Amino acid sequence: MARAGRRPGQTETREKILDAARHRFAELGYDGATVRGIAADAGVNAALLHHFFGSKQQLFAAAMNLPVNPAELVPAILAGPRASLGERLVRAFLAVWAVPEGRTPFIAMLRAAATNEQVALMMRQFIERTVLAEVAKALDVPRIRVTGIAAQMMGVALLRYVIKLPPLAEADDEEIVALLAPVAQYYLDGRKLDSGQLDGGQLDSGKTVGPPP
């Protein structure tokens, strides 16, 4: 009697789905690409996409070779005291970018988005729908504030990991956290930064002056 197990060709089927997803996302953007359309291009039942990947978000992350689905980080970031949310957000961002194999796909997408409108559209829709909108809704804050945090983070990513501008590129994670966490918290709280927060965490010749005790 034959033993139950993985069906022959499952790896090939999965790769066909990923290839179809890459083409659909690139052509139509994140919003325009549907699970049914991707399944049709791959010549499979839509239920197989859910079997292999679980959701459209997870399929996108797999198709783009992302080391982590950014949307899956949202619950962990939101868990805990709101007063330290800015710090958790910055630390989660740095953890994703900490190792080369983690940041390489993101850097590739950043570079492509700078010159290719379809890639920019795909990234814009994915980040907006799965991360920014969810965080803004959960915290009941204007979406512009969450988008402001994203702008800060992406600016750091560009200068630190792509352009590698000193002293930002040489600073350790704790220096970056000290520099950016108060700013992220400001966006979330909508209050003014005090003089200590504005002065703390400045990078001067590669050294950080932390916030006053």
Salt bridges, closest charged atoms under 4 A:
ASP19 OD1 - HIS23 ND1 3.75
ASP31 OD2 - ARG129 NH2 2.66
ASP41 OD2 - ARG24 NE 2.65
GLU87 OE2 - ARG91 NE 2.90
GLU117 OE2 - ARG124 NH2 3.24
GLU128 OE2 - ARG143 NH1 2.35
ASP173 OD1 - ARG160 NH2 3.22
GLU174 OE2 - ARG91 NH1 2.79
ASP189 OD2 - ARG191 NE 3.26
